[in-house]
Amino acid sequence: DEVEAGLKKKAVGGTLGMLDEASYGLIVSGGFDDAAYEQELQTVAARLALEPDALLPKTATLDIDDRALPSNKLQQALGHSRGVFLGEIKDDTTLTSLSGVVDGIDHNRRLIETALKEYNYRVSARSISDIAADISLAVLQQGKVNLEGRIRQPDEILVMPDHPDLALLHDIAQLDELVRVRMRKPEHERAIPEYYQLCRSTLIQEKFFENLEAILQKYGEQPTSVGFRLMGLPPVKRGGLHWISLNRLADLGHPIWIDRLGDAVVAPKALGCVKGGFVEMPVELMRKLAGHFDGKDLMEKLIGTWGDLGVGVLSCDLPDYEMKTLAHEIGIKIAVEDSA
């Protein structure tokens, strides 16, 4: 709250907006005082007894030219810029103006749309294994498309939740492909459930449920065999459309995989939809808690709480050997095969 108040204090003649839980966007007409902004954060750090560099900001500046932008385009451009800034979106071009970002988004949308129309897509499988028992528990399927000769996930070049129409088109095409191929596998392979990585904006669209039902009926597949990995959902305590839809999927019999690890201690009774599925230990959360004096103990307790709820805790895309060792030490016994 103090950080936000400090930002607003310096946003004279400008508009401050929260992009996520740790990022802010500031639109100003010019003359923003970077030095005063940094000094304000240092004052806040001192009040909170933090290290002087604890709140040092990472910043980037975008020009807004005279081109008028609809509010939805502006929101998409801000979200995309944030993704590039944080390294979540791979973009080789330098971000200089907001309208330039909009043009880039339109280009990337056309690439994905063309790949889907020309059937240049596939689901990419990764094994989910019990490390101790050395057995496969499930498979993670991630939808990828051919983008100018490179097989990539669309969210590598676009913030897919900001484009629900395209996300739905992509997810339905990939789900159909997943189930079609799955039905051709030997029976012993089909006994292992497959989790499809679903965009959270697709989850809350009624057309998704209609198409999902049609796909399962077309191929004669059971809901219990097709699970869904949902990343970046809002906190369960907040509720809302995402959690209503998640419970709807669970009621249909689909296994669920989320990354809201800390929610087990906040609202355990609301997490029944994840029973029998997985919860993922986010890499950044693991890194943050590992640096805390009682972080390991807290992670072990969280893992135990999820286990009591009948949910497996797994690790995915850990960046190095040190993090993988930490995962083993705190009791994470399920891991996703490293991405190729």
C-alpha positions as CSV (number, residue, x, y, z in Angstrom):
1,D,0.0,0.0,0.0
2,E,2.8,2.4,0.8
3,V,4.6,1.7,-2.5
4,E,1.3,2.3,-4.4
5,A,0.7,5.5,-2.4
6,G,4.2,6.7,-3.2
7,L,3.7,6.0,-6.9
8,K,0.4,7.9,-7.0
9,K,2.0,10.8,-5.2
10,K,4.6,11.1,-8.0
11,A,2.0,10.5,-10.8
12,V,1.1,14.1,-11.0
13,G,-0.9,14.7,-14.2
14,G,-0.7,11.0,-15.0
15,T,-2.7,7.8,-14.5
16,L,-1.4,4.9,-12.4
17,G,-2.6,1.4,-13.2
18,M,-1.7,-2.0,-11.6
19,L,-0.6,-4.5,-14.3
20,D,-0.3,-7.4,-11.9
21,E,0.6,-8.0,-8.3
22,A,4.1,-6.6,-8.7
23,S,4.0,-4.3,-11.7
24,Y,2.5,-0.9,-12.3
25,G,1.9,1.1,-15.4
26,L,2.1,4.9,-15.4
27,I,0.7,7.0,-18.2
28,V,2.0,10.6,-18.1
29,S,2.0,13.6,-20.4
30,G,5.8,14.1,-19.8
31,G,8.2,15.3,-17.2
32,F,8.1,12.3,-14.9
33,D,10.8,12.7,-12.3
34,D,12.6,9.3,-12.2
35,A,15.0,10.4,-9.4
36,A,12.1,11.5,-7.2
37,Y,10.3,8.3,-7.9
38,E,13.4,6.2,-6.8
39,Q,13.8,8.4,-3.7
40,E,10.2,7.8,-2.7
41,L,10.7,4.0,-3.0
42,Q,13.9,4.2,-0.8
43,T,11.9,6.1,1.8
44,V,9.3,3.4,1.8
45,A,12.0,0.7,2.1
46,A,13.4,2.5,5.1
47,R,10.0,2.7,6.8
48,L,9.5,-1.1,6.2
49,A,13.1,-1.9,7.5
50,L,14.0,-3.4,4.1
51,E,17.4,-3.3,2.4
52,P,18.0,-0.1,0.5
53,D,17.9,-1.9,-2.8
54,A,14.9,-4.1,-2.0
55,L,12.5,-1.9,-3.9
56,L,14.7,-0.6,-6.6
57,P,12.5,-0.6,-9.7
58,K,13.1,-2.1,-13.1
59,T,11.6,0.4,-15.5
60,A,11.0,0.9,-19.2
61,T,9.5,3.8,-21.1
62,L,7.1,3.7,-24.0
63,D,6.0,6.7,-26.1
64,I,2.3,7.2,-26.8
65,D,2.0,8.9,-30.2
66,D,-0.9,10.8,-31.7
67,R,-2.6,7.7,-33.0
68,A,-6.0,7.1,-31.3
69,L,-6.3,3.6,-29.7
70,P,-9.5,1.9,-28.6
71,S,-9.4,0.9,-24.9
72,N,-9.1,-2.8,-25.6
73,K,-6.2,-2.2,-27.9
74,L,-4.5,-0.1,-25.3
75,Q,-5.0,-2.7,-22.7
76,Q,-3.6,-5.4,-25.0
77,A,-0.6,-3.2,-25.8
78,L,0.2,-2.5,-22.1
79,G,-0.1,-6.2,-21.3
80,H,2.1,-7.2,-24.2
81,S,4.7,-4.6,-23.2
82,R,4.8,-5.9,-19.7
83,G,5.3,-9.4,-21.0
84,V,8.2,-8.3,-23.2
85,F,9.6,-6.3,-20.3
86,L,9.6,-9.3,-17.9
87,G,10.9,-11.7,-20.6
88,E,7.6,-13.7,-20.8
89,I,7.1,-12.7,-24.4
90,K,9.9,-13.3,-26.9
91,D,10.1,-10.2,-29.1
92,D,13.2,-9.2,-31.0
93,T,12.1,-5.7,-31.7
94,T,12.8,-2.8,-29.3
95,L,9.7,-1.4,-27.6
96,T,9.6,2.3,-28.4
97,S,6.0,3.3,-29.0
98,L,2.6,1.9,-27.9
99,S,1.2,2.1,-31.4
100,G,4.2,0.1,-32.6
101,V,3.3,-2.6,-30.1
102,V,-0.2,-2.7,-31.4
103,D,1.1,-3.3,-34.9
104,G,3.3,-6.0,-33.6
105,I,0.4,-7.7,-31.8
106,D,-1.7,-7.6,-35.0
107,H,1.2,-9.3,-36.9
108,N,1.6,-12.0,-34.3
109,R,-2.2,-12.6,-34.3
110,R,-2.1,-13.2,-38.1
111,L,0.8,-15.6,-37.7
112,I,-1.2,-17.7,-35.2
113,E,-4.5,-17.5,-37.2
114,T,-2.7,-18.6,-40.4
115,A,-1.0,-21.5,-38.6
116,L,-4.4,-22.7,-37.3
117,K,-6.1,-22.3,-40.7
118,E,-3.4,-24.3,-42.4
119,Y,-3.3,-27.0,-39.7
120,N,0.3,-26.1,-38.8
121,Y,-0.1,-27.1,-35.2
122,R,0.4,-30.0,-32.8
123,V,0.3,-30.9,-29.2
124,S,3.7,-31.6,-27.6
125,A,3.8,-34.3,-24.8
126,R,5.8,-34.3,-21.6
127,S,5.8,-37.1,-19.0
128,I,4.7,-36.5,-15.4
129,S,6.4,-39.0,-13.2
130,D,6.6,-40.1,-9.6
131,I,10.4,-39.7,-9.1
132,A,10.6,-42.2,-6.2
133,A,8.6,-44.9,-7.7
134,D,9.9,-44.2,-11.2
135,I,6.4,-44.5,-12.8
136,S,4.5,-42.3,-15.2
137,L,1.4,-40.7,-13.6
138,A,0.1,-38.6,-16.5
139,V,1.1,-36.6,-19.6
140,L,1.3,-32.8,-20.0
141,Q,0.2,-31.8,-23.5
142,Q,1.1,-28.2,-24.6
143,G,-0.4,-26.8,-27.8
144,K,2.2,-25.4,-30.3
145,V,2.0,-23.8,-33.7
146,N,4.4,-23.4,-36.6
147,L,5.3,-19.7,-36.5
148,E,7.6,-18.8,-39.5
149,G,9.3,-22.1,-39.4
150,R,9.6,-22.4,-35.6
151,I,7.4,-24.6,-33.4
152,R,6.3,-22.5,-30.5
153,Q,3.6,-22.0,-27.9
154,P,1.4,-19.0,-28.9
155,D,1.9,-17.4,-25.5
156,E,5.6,-17.0,-26.3
157,I,4.7,-14.2,-28.7
158,L,1.3,-13.0,-27.5
159,V,-0.4,-12.6,-24.1
160,M,-3.1,-15.1,-25.0
161,P,-5.6,-14.2,-22.1
162,D,-5.9,-10.8,-23.7
163,H,-7.2,-12.4,-26.9
164,P,-10.0,-14.7,-25.8
165,D,-11.3,-15.2,-29.4
166,L,-7.9,-16.4,-30.6
167,A,-7.2,-18.4,-27.4
168,L,-10.5,-20.3,-27.9
169,L,-9.8,-21.0,-31.5
170,H,-6.3,-22.3,-30.7
171,D,-7.4,-24.4,-27.7
172,I,-10.4,-26.1,-29.4
173,A,-8.2,-27.0,-32.4
174,Q,-5.5,-28.5,-30.2
175,L,-7.9,-30.3,-28.0
176,D,-9.5,-32.0,-31.0
177,E,-6.1,-33.0,-32.2
178,L,-5.1,-34.3,-28.7
179,V,-8.2,-36.5,-28.3
180,R,-8.1,-37.7,-31.9
181,V,-4.5,-38.9,-31.6
182,R,-5.1,-40.2,-28.1
183,M,-7.9,-42.6,-29.3
184,R,-5.4,-44.2,-31.7
185,K,-3.0,-45.2,-28.8
186,P,-2.8,-48.7,-27.3
187,E,-5.1,-49.3,-24.4
188,H,-2.3,-49.3,-21.8
189,E,-1.1,-45.9,-22.9
190,R,-4.7,-44.5,-22.8
191,A,-4.9,-45.6,-19.2
192,I,-2.7,-42.6,-18.3
193,P,-4.6,-39.3,-18.2
194,E,-3.4,-36.4,-20.3
195,Y,-3.5,-32.8,-19.1
196,Y,-3.9,-30.1,-21.7
197,Q,-2.5,-26.6,-20.9
198,L,-5.6,-24.4,-21.3
199,C,-5.6,-20.6,-21.5
200,R,-7.5,-19.1,-18.6
201,S,-9.6,-16.9,-20.9
202,T,-10.8,-20.0,-22.8
203,L,-11.9,-21.6,-19.5
204,I,-14.6,-19.0,-18.8
205,Q,-16.2,-19.1,-22.3
206,E,-19.4,-21.1,-22.7
207,K,-18.3,-22.1,-26.3
208,F,-15.4,-23.9,-24.7
209,F,-17.7,-26.3,-22.8
210,E,-19.9,-26.8,-25.8
211,N,-17.0,-27.7,-28.0
212,L,-15.4,-29.9,-25.3
213,E,-18.5,-32.0,-25.0
214,A,-18.8,-32.3,-28.8
215,I,-15.1,-33.4,-29.0
216,L,-15.4,-36.1,-26.3
217,Q,-18.6,-37.4,-27.9
218,K,-17.1,-37.4,-31.4
219,Y,-14.2,-39.7,-30.3
220,G,-15.9,-41.5,-27.5
221,E,-13.4,-40.4,-24.8
222,Q,-14.1,-40.1,-21.1
223,P,-13.7,-36.8,-19.2
224,T,-11.6,-38.5,-16.5
225,S,-8.9,-39.1,-19.2
226,V,-8.6,-35.4,-20.2
227,G,-7.4,-33.0,-17.5
228,F,-6.5,-29.3,-17.7
229,R,-3.5,-27.3,-16.5
230,L,-4.6,-23.7,-15.6
231,M,-1.9,-21.1,-14.9
232,G,-2.3,-17.7,-13.3
233,L,-5.8,-18.0,-11.9
234,P,-7.0,-15.4,-9.4
235,P,-6.9,-16.4,-5.7
236,V,-9.5,-19.0,-4.8
237,K,-10.7,-16.8,-1.9
238,R,-11.7,-14.1,-4.5
239,G,-13.9,-16.6,-6.3
240,G,-15.3,-15.5,-9.7
241,L,-15.9,-16.9,-13.1
242,H,-12.6,-18.9,-13.3
243,W,-13.3,-20.9,-10.2
244,I,-17.0,-21.4,-11.1
245,S,-15.8,-22.8,-14.5
246,L,-13.0,-24.9,-12.8
247,N,-15.6,-26.5,-10.5
248,R,-17.8,-27.1,-13.5
249,L,-14.9,-29.0,-15.2
250,A,-14.3,-31.0,-12.0
251,D,-18.0,-31.9,-11.7
252,L,-17.8,-33.3,-15.3
253,G,-15.0,-35.5,-14.2
254,H,-12.0,-33.7,-15.6
255,P,-8.8,-33.8,-13.5
256,I,-7.5,-30.3,-12.6
257,W,-3.9,-28.9,-12.3
258,I,-3.3,-25.3,-10.9
259,D,-0.4,-23.3,-9.7
260,R,-2.1,-21.6,-6.7
261,L,0.1,-23.4,-4.1
262,G,-0.5,-21.0,-1.2
263,D,-4.3,-21.2,-1.5
264,A,-4.3,-24.5,0.5
265,V,-3.9,-22.5,3.8
266,V,-6.2,-19.7,2.7
267,A,-9.4,-21.6,1.6
268,P,-8.9,-25.3,1.7
269,K,-12.6,-26.1,1.6
270,A,-12.9,-24.3,-1.7
271,L,-10.3,-26.5,-3.4
272,G,-12.3,-29.7,-3.7
273,C,-12.2,-29.4,-7.5
274,V,-8.4,-30.1,-7.5
275,K,-8.7,-33.4,-5.5
276,G,-7.1,-36.2,-7.5
277,G,-5.2,-33.6,-9.6
278,F,-2.0,-31.6,-9.2
279,V,-0.8,-28.3,-7.8
280,E,2.4,-26.8,-9.1
281,M,5.1,-25.2,-7.1
282,P,5.8,-21.9,-9.0
283,V,9.5,-21.4,-9.6
284,E,9.6,-17.8,-8.4
285,L,7.7,-18.7,-5.2
286,M,10.2,-21.5,-4.5
287,R,13.1,-19.2,-5.1
288,K,11.6,-16.5,-2.9
289,L,10.8,-18.9,0.0
290,A,14.2,-20.6,-0.2
291,G,15.8,-17.3,0.7
292,H,13.6,-16.9,3.7
293,F,14.9,-18.1,7.1
294,D,12.0,-20.5,7.6
295,G,11.0,-20.9,3.9
296,K,11.8,-24.6,3.6
297,D,9.7,-25.4,6.6
298,L,6.8,-23.4,5.2
299,M,7.1,-25.2,1.8
300,E,7.1,-28.6,3.5
301,K,4.0,-27.7,5.4
302,L,2.2,-26.5,2.3
303,I,3.1,-29.8,0.5
304,G,1.8,-31.7,3.4
305,T,-1.5,-29.7,3.5
306,W,-2.1,-30.4,-0.2
307,G,-1.3,-34.1,0.3
308,D,-4.0,-34.1,3.0
309,L,-6.4,-32.6,0.4
310,G,-5.6,-35.5,-2.0
311,V,-3.7,-33.3,-4.4
312,G,-0.2,-34.1,-5.7
313,V,2.4,-31.4,-5.6
314,L,4.7,-31.3,-8.6
315,S,7.6,-29.2,-10.0
316,C,7.9,-28.1,-13.6
317,D,10.5,-26.2,-15.6
318,L,12.9,-25.8,-12.7
319,P,15.8,-23.8,-14.2
320,D,18.9,-25.6,-12.6
321,Y,20.2,-28.4,-10.6
322,E,20.1,-26.3,-7.4
323,M,16.4,-25.8,-7.7
324,K,15.8,-29.5,-8.5
325,T,17.8,-30.4,-5.4
326,L,15.7,-28.1,-3.3
327,A,12.5,-29.6,-4.6
328,H,13.7,-33.0,-3.6
329,E,14.7,-31.7,-0.1
330,I,11.2,-30.2,0.6
331,G,9.4,-33.4,-0.4
332,I,8.2,-32.8,-4.0
333,K,8.2,-36.3,-5.4
334,I,6.4,-35.6,-8.8
335,A,8.1,-33.8,-11.6
336,V,7.4,-32.9,-15.3
337,E,9.9,-34.0,-17.8
338,D,12.2,-31.2,-18.9
339,S,11.1,-29.4,-22.1
340,A,12.9,-30.3,-25.2
